Amino acid sequence: MVFLVPFDGSALASTALERAVEFATDQEIIALSVVPSGKHYAEIKGWDTASADGETAIAMLEAEVEAIAEDATFEFVRTESRPPAAKIAKIIRRKADAHDASVVFVGSENAGKRASPVTSISPGITSDESYDVYIARQRKE
């Protein structure tokens, strides 16, 4: 069995990864980052855009994953700059299907606030019934 955790480095994505580790017994944990090209991603993450190219962003995300879940497998998918939430959700669904994920752990501030938040990838992920979904809405302090 596989637990898939979409990981963007946010506090809630980190919480979702921590929850996956807590729930895992013999499940493989895969942390998946969808990394847009260009410097826009670095800007929204608050990183130094002068040195934050795509490879730097991937290395930073991988280091964060390893710090939280050293046994997790880190995977990434590159995409165009400023991809729509629906595209990111589609990438995550395809990876969940490819890995035959049993649970997708999602960290989302938007989950449950509105029926379909415009900026959230959650509806696109939770609509797939081939896996269960765990939504982390509270940060661990």
C-alpha positions in Angstrom: 0.0 0.0 0.0 1.1 3.5 -0.8 0.4 6.8 1.0 0.8 9.8 -1.4 1.3 13.3 0.1 1.2 16.3 -2.2 4.0 18.5 -0.8 4.6 22.2 -1.5 6.5 23.0 1.6 3.6 24.8 3.4 2.9 24.2 7.0 -0.2 22.2 6.2 1.6 20.0 3.7 4.2 19.3 6.3 1.4 18.4 8.8 -0.1 16.1 6.2 3.3 14.4 5.7 3.6 14.0 9.5 0.2 12.4 9.6 1.1 10.0 6.9 4.2 9.0 8.9 2.0 8.5 12.0 -0.5 6.3 10.2 2.0 4.3 8.2 2.9 0.8 9.5 4.3 -0.9 6.4 3.0 1.5 3.8 5.4 3.3 1.4 5.1 7.1 1.7 5.6 9.2 -1.4 5.9 12.9 -1.1 5.0 14.5 -4.5 5.9 18.1 -5.4 4.5 19.8 -8.5 7.1 22.5 -9.3 6.2 25.3 -11.7 9.0 26.7 -13.9 10.2 30.2 -13.6 10.7 32.3 -10.5 7.0 32.9 -9.7 7.0 29.7 -7.4 10.0 31.0 -5.5 8.3 34.4 -5.1 5.2 32.9 -3.6 7.2 30.7 -1.3 9.2 33.7 -0.1 12.5 32.3 -1.3 15.4 34.3 -2.7 14.4 34.6 -6.3 17.9 35.5 -7.5 19.2 32.0 -6.7 15.9 30.0 -6.7 15.7 28.2 -10.0 13.7 25.1 -10.5 16.5 22.8 -9.4 17.0 24.8 -6.2 13.3 24.6 -5.4 13.3 20.9 -5.9 16.4 20.4 -3.7 14.8 22.6 -1.0 11.5 20.7 -1.1 13.3 17.3 -1.0 15.4 18.4 2.0 12.1 19.5 3.8 10.6 16.1 3.1 13.6 14.2 4.3 13.6 16.3 7.6 10.0 15.3 8.3 10.0 11.7 6.9 13.4 10.3 6.2 12.1 7.0 4.8 9.7 8.8 2.4 10.3 8.7 -1.3 10.4 12.2 -2.9 9.1 12.7 -6.4 8.5 15.8 -8.4 6.8 16.9 -11.6 7.9 20.0 -13.4 5.1 22.1 -15.0 4.7 25.5 -16.6 4.8 28.7 -14.6 1.5 29.5 -12.8 -0.4 26.3 -13.6 -4.1 26.3 -12.8 -5.1 24.4 -9.7 -7.0 21.9 -11.9 -3.8 21.0 -13.7 -2.0 20.4 -10.4 -4.8 18.2 -9.1 -4.8 16.2 -12.4 -1.0 15.6 -12.0 -1.6 14.4 -8.4 -4.5 12.2 -9.4 -2.4 10.6 -12.1 0.5 9.9 -9.8 -1.9 8.5 -7.2 -3.3 6.1 -9.8 0.2 5.2 -11.1 1.3 4.3 -7.6 -2.0 2.6 -6.7 -2.2 4.9 -3.7 -4.6 3.7 -1.0 -4.7 7.1 0.8 -3.8 10.6 -0.3 -2.9 13.0 2.6 -3.7 16.6 1.7 -2.8 19.7 3.7 -5.2 22.4 2.8 -6.5 25.6 4.5 -9.2 25.8 1.9 -10.7 22.3 2.4 -14.2 22.7 3.8 -14.4 26.5 3.6 -16.4 26.5 0.4 -17.8 23.9 -1.9 -15.1 24.5 -4.6 -12.5 27.0 -3.6 -11.0 28.6 -6.7 -7.4 28.4 -5.5 -7.6 24.9 -4.0 -6.5 21.7 -5.5 -8.5 19.7 -3.0 -11.7 19.3 -4.9 -9.8 17.8 -7.9 -8.1 15.3 -5.6 -11.0 14.4 -3.4 -13.3 13.7 -6.3 -11.4 10.5 -7.2 -12.9 7.5 -5.5 -10.0 5.1 -6.2 -8.3 6.1 -2.9 -9.2 7.5 0.5 -8.3 11.1 1.4 -7.0 12.4 4.7 -7.3 16.2 4.9 -5.0 18.0 7.4 -6.6 21.4 8.2 -4.9 22.1 11.5 -1.2 22.8 11.8 0.7 20.9 14.4 2.3 23.2 16.9 
